Amino acid sequence: MIKRSTQLLALACLACLAAAARAEPATDPTPDAGQITLLSVDVRTLPGALTRKPEDTIPRWRTSFGSERRSETAASKPATGVDADIVLLQGVTDVPALRRWFPAGQWRVIASRQLIARAVTDAPATGAIAPIPSTAIAVRLRRGLRITAQSHLAELADALGKGPDAPTAAGTAVRVMIANRQTWAISVQLPESCGVGCPGSDALRRWHDARQSEDVRRVTGGLFEPVSASTNPSACGQFGLRLDPPPPPPRPSFTPATLTPDLGCAAAVTVAK
């Protein structure tokens, strides 16, 4: 009889624990689950190697059979990490180095199709083959954040025609979903010569105009601000970060574009649901 009473008491305790577990609200282990932080970085100003050397500077040697071999440079990446959910990158020339900085188990990297299709171009001044800088985006793999669309803005380079600056114009965009709210994140790189009224700037504006009906906020980061004659290039004058359409109060927290010791020219913004 005592044994049966003990069993009934144990079952009653288990039932109470199960009811308490159902009554307790579920918690998301991710802090601030309804917001995302976007960081924009010009990797050409980044301390640490993230740019590929011209082909003629890579050491070469010949075997005793006459075939040529290359001495590949040691793998490198920036020494600093990033505290952001989405990183907009400009001036990228080395995709393998980029993937070392943003490892596959923690990030998803979307590189510009221009970066993949046009890996190198002639540099007539030196006779070297110089990498063409382009754009990329890294999205952190975290709970509740997922990519819903991609766009490669080839029209930025197409708008500049056959001019010498056309290959350096690039754009990459991803649309992400978090807490049932969508956001476009756009990494843009326009040449310094592309000021107000430049065809590349007009093409970027048309891309934005075509998405106004989506009612999706858009965060644009990178090299797209017109450079005035009084702008100091070392102060990241062309570098910018913009949120469209302008949000109602309270305004999101922006970190202005500055030349930082760890990330070079960088800017950040945190947007909430």
C-alpha positions in Angstrom: 0.0 0.0 0.0 2.9 2.3 0.9 4.6 1.5 -2.3 1.5 2.3 -4.4 1.1 5.6 -2.6 4.7 6.5 -3.3 4.2 5.8 -7.0 1.0 8.0 -7.1 2.9 10.8 -5.4 5.7 10.6 -7.9 3.3 10.7 -10.9 1.6 13.7 -9.3 4.9 15.5 -9.0 5.8 14.8 -12.6 2.4 16.1 -13.7 3.0 19.4 -11.8 6.4 19.9 -13.3 5.0 19.3 -16.8 2.2 21.8 -16.2 4.7 24.4 -14.9 6.9 23.9 -18.0 3.9 24.5 -20.3 2.9 27.6 -18.3 6.4 29.1 -18.4 6.8 31.4 -21.5 9.4 30.3 -24.1 12.5 32.4 -24.2 14.8 33.2 -27.1 18.4 32.6 -26.2 19.4 35.3 -28.7 19.5 38.8 -27.0 17.5 41.5 -28.7 16.0 38.9 -31.1 13.9 41.5 -32.9 16.8 43.8 -34.0 19.8 43.5 -36.2 23.1 45.4 -36.4 24.6 46.3 -39.8 28.2 47.2 -40.2 29.8 48.6 -43.4 33.6 48.2 -43.9 35.9 49.4 -46.7 38.4 46.5 -46.6 41.0 48.6 -48.5 41.5 50.6 -45.3 41.3 47.5 -43.0 44.4 46.7 -40.9 45.4 43.1 -41.8 45.5 41.4 -45.2 42.2 41.0 -47.0 43.3 42.0 -50.5 44.9 39.8 -53.1 48.3 40.7 -54.4 48.8 41.3 -58.1 49.8 38.1 -59.9 53.3 39.3 -60.8 54.2 39.8 -57.2 53.6 36.2 -56.2 57.0 34.3 -56.1 57.5 31.8 -58.9 60.2 29.1 -59.4 60.9 26.3 -61.9 61.4 22.6 -61.3 64.2 20.7 -62.7 61.8 19.6 -65.5 61.2 23.2 -66.5 57.6 23.5 -65.3 56.7 26.6 -63.4 55.4 26.6 -59.8 54.1 29.4 -57.6 54.8 29.9 -53.9 51.4 30.7 -52.4 51.3 33.3 -49.7 50.4 32.3 -46.2 46.8 32.4 -45.3 45.9 35.6 -43.6 42.9 37.4 -42.2 42.2 40.6 -40.2 43.1 40.2 -36.5 39.8 41.7 -35.3 36.4 40.2 -35.3 33.1 42.0 -35.9 30.1 42.6 -33.5 27.3 42.7 -36.1 24.7 40.5 -37.8 25.3 41.8 -41.3 28.6 43.1 -42.7 28.6 45.2 -45.9 32.0 45.0 -47.5 33.6 47.1 -50.3 37.0 46.9 -51.9 37.1 43.1 -51.7 39.5 41.3 -54.0 40.3 38.1 -52.2 37.3 35.8 -51.6 39.3 33.0 -49.8 40.6 35.6 -47.3 37.1 36.8 -46.9 35.9 33.3 -46.0 38.7 32.9 -43.5 37.5 36.1 -41.8 33.8 34.9 -41.9 34.0 31.1 -41.5 31.3 29.0 -43.0 30.0 27.6 -39.7 29.2 31.0 -38.4 28.5 33.2 -41.5 27.1 33.0 -45.0 29.1 35.1 -47.5 27.5 36.5 -50.7 30.1 37.7 -53.1 29.4 40.0 -56.0 29.1 38.1 -59.3 31.4 40.7 -60.7 34.0 39.7 -58.2 33.7 36.1 -59.3 33.4 36.7 -63.0 36.1 39.3 -63.3 38.8 38.2 -61.0 41.6 40.1 -62.6 42.2 42.9 -65.1 45.3 44.4 -66.9 47.1 47.2 -65.1 48.9 48.9 -68.1 50.9 51.2 -65.9 53.0 48.4 -64.4 52.3 45.5 -66.6 50.9 43.6 -63.6 47.6 41.9 -63.4 45.8 43.7 -60.6 42.7 42.4 -58.8 39.5 44.3 -59.4 37.9 45.4 -56.1 34.2 44.6 -55.6 31.5 44.1 -53.0 30.3 41.3 -50.7 28.0 40.8 -47.8 28.4 38.5 -44.8 25.3 37.4 -42.8 25.7 35.9 -39.4 24.0 32.5 -38.9 21.8 33.2 -35.9 18.4 32.1 -34.8 15.5 34.0 -36.4 17.6 35.7 -39.2 17.3 34.3 -42.7 18.0 35.4 -46.2 14.9 35.7 -48.4 16.4 37.3 -51.6 19.6 38.4 -53.3 20.3 41.0 -56.0 23.6 41.7 -57.8 23.6 45.3 -59.0 25.4 44.9 -62.3 23.6 48.0 -63.6 25.9 50.2 -61.6 28.9 49.2 -63.8 26.7 49.1 -66.9 25.6 52.7 -66.4 29.2 53.8 -66.6 29.6 52.2 -70.0 33.1 51.4 -71.3 34.9 54.0 -69.2 38.0 53.2 -67.1 36.0 53.5 -63.9 33.2 51.1 -64.9 34.9 47.9 -63.6 35.2 49.4 -60.1 31.5 50.0 -59.8 29.7 47.2 -58.0 26.8 46.4 -55.7 25.5 43.4 -53.8 22.2 43.2 -51.9 20.4 40.7 -49.7 17.0 40.8 -48.2 16.7 39.3 -44.8 13.8 38.4 -42.5 13.8 38.8 -38.7 10.8 38.9 -36.4 8.5 39.0 -39.4 10.2 42.2 -40.6 12.1 42.3 -43.9 15.2 44.5 -44.5 17.3 45.1 -47.6 21.0 45.3 -46.9 23.0 46.8 -49.8 26.8 47.1 -50.2 27.7 49.7 -52.8 31.0 50.7 -54.4 31.1 53.6 -56.8 34.3 55.2 -58.1 35.4 58.6 -56.6 34.7 60.3 -59.9 31.0 59.3 -59.6 29.5 62.5 -58.1 26.1 64.1 -58.2 24.4 63.2 -61.5 26.8 60.4 -62.3 25.2 57.5 -64.2 26.2 55.1 -61.5 24.5 57.1 -58.8 21.4 57.4 -61.0 21.4 53.7 -61.4 21.5 53.2 -57.7 18.7 55.6 -57.2 16.6 53.8 -59.8 17.2 50.5 -57.9 15.9 52.1 -54.7 12.9 53.7 -56.5 11.9 50.3 -57.9 11.6 48.9 -54.4 9.6 51.7 -52.8 6.4 49.8 -53.3 7.7 46.8 -51.3 7.4 48.7 -48.0 10.7 47.1 -47.0 13.4 49.2 -45.2 16.7 49.5 -47.0 20.1 50.0 -45.4 22.8 51.1 -47.9 26.5 51.1 -46.9 29.7 51.7 -48.7 31.3 54.1 -51.2 28.5 56.0 -52.7 28.6 59.5 -51.2 29.8 62.3 -53.6 33.3 63.6 -52.7 33.6 67.4 -52.6 36.7 69.3 -53.3 37.1 70.0 -49.6 36.7 66.4 -48.5 39.7 64.8 -46.9 40.1 61.3 -48.5 41.8 60.0 -45.4 38.6 60.8 -43.4 36.5 58.3 -45.4 34.8 61.1 -47.3 33.0 58.9 -49.9 32.0 56.3 -47.3 28.5 56.4 -46.0 25.6 54.5 -44.4 22.0 55.3 -45.2 18.5 54.1 -44.0 15.6 54.4 -46.4 12.8 55.3 -45.9 13.7 57.6 -43.0 12.2 55.8 -39.9 9.8 57.5 -37.4 11.1 58.3 -33.9 12.8 56.8 -32.0 15.6 57.1 -34.5 18.0 54.1 -34.8 21.5 54.4 -33.3 24.1 55.2 -36.0 27.8 55.0 -35.6 29.1 57.6 -38.1 31.6 56.7 -40.8 35.1 57.1 -39.3 38.6 55.8 -39.8 38.8 53.3 -36.9 42.1 51.6 -35.7 40.6 48.1 -36.0 38.3 48.2 -39.0 39.6 51.1 -41.1 36.7 53.1 -42.6 33.6 51.7 -40.9 30.1 52.7 -39.9 27.2 50.8 -38.2 23.5 51.1 -37.4 21.2 49.0 -35.3 17.6 48.7 -36.5 14.7 47.2 -34.4 11.4 45.7 -35.3 
